[in-house]
Amino acid sequence: MCASMMPVEELPDASWVTTFALGFLSAVFDNIPLTKLCLEQGHYDWGMLAYAVGFGGSMIWFGSSAGVAITNKFQEARNVVLWVRKGWHVIVAYVLGFFALYLLLGWEPADSREHKIINCPVPGCPMAGPGEAAEGTISYLDLINK
C-alpha cells in the first residue's frame, strides 16, 4: 500500500527542521524506510529522530500498528479527516513535545558509521570520538578498536 512506498530516495541534509518534517511524513509513509534513509545518510540526532518518526507515525491511523488495530474494531475511525479533527491534540502534542526536546536537549547529531556523538556535552562521555574523552576514561571508539 501507500505506507510502504517511499516518495524519496534521499533526504535533505540532516537538521532539526528535517527531523521535525520527518515526523509528519512518517504519519503517511512507513517510518522504517524513512529511518533507514536517515541511518544511511547519517548526522542525525538519534533521540530526536526516534521521537519524530515514532510519534509522527501515530498521527494518522494507518501510520501505526495500534491505529490499524483500533480501526479494525471501529470502522468509523478509518476516516482520516475525522481522525485528525477529533485527534487534533495528537498533532499539538507532537509539536510541543518535539520543541520541548529540542529546547531541553538541543541538537546533537551522531555519525552513522561510527555512532560517535559529535560535541558530546557530558564530561567524560564514553561515546565521544578519539581524543575527546575526559582524562581517565576511554572513548567508545578506542575501546572497540583495541
Helices and strands as residue ranges (DSSP letters): G 2-4, H 16-25, H 31-41, H 46-56, G 61-63, H 65-73, G 75-78, H 80-86, H 88-105, H 140-144
